[in-house]
């Protein structure tokens, strides 16, 4: 059987509800060990919080998962299959989407244009020799999808007219529209107002039913409400894990995180 171009797929590691597993992941930059034996799993229907101070290894780990870096050693499993991505495009082809702190939206374009930017549907005429962007389809698809996710927005308006929380929600919905297996959220709440954070967090609680997510942040106060589990990184290692549904109070959970950071 021919392997998928780009990604290296090897043996299978089958666990029913696990969609991603990092096992003993390490990354060295010369003498600097950015990751040192990091292991964790992401399960179906959950938001996993990956938290830690600057330099904890969060960004390095995300870059490995999305194919921007290769690990020094360790294993990544996606849906039970061993994977090593050679590029971000390779990771996207295998179902990994990422939303960043700085959303890749063009403020002068409308919501529907941003929704399909780089992946615009086309109409073909004259046996495919003539092609036009199908703007009508873009408007209909983006409008219907946003409505299905609880957002009643005029997709013909420029994205710059909307709040920070709405723009980030559109970024997440755009990623979800293309049916990823896993969604990486890299510091999505940074620089948002409290109202914008509330908007985005409410949406993420619903969106996790569609796709499991890893939410990366250094601000652990924002993630207790929306994450099901937390993995705490410190100096490239997992220093603690916490189930937010364990019955602990929010204050107890914050104290636990502080003691492990």
PyMOL commands that set and color helices and strands:
alter all, ss='L'
color gray80, all
select helices_A, chain A and resi 58-65+88-93+111-115+135-148+159-161+164-177+194-207+220-222+250-259
alter helices_A, ss='H'
color red, helices_A
select strands_A, chain A and resi 8-12+18-29+32-43+47-51+73-78+81-84+96-100+122-125+130-133+182-186+212-217+229-234+237-243
alter strands_A, ss='S'
color yellow, strands_A
deselect
rebuild
show_as cartoon
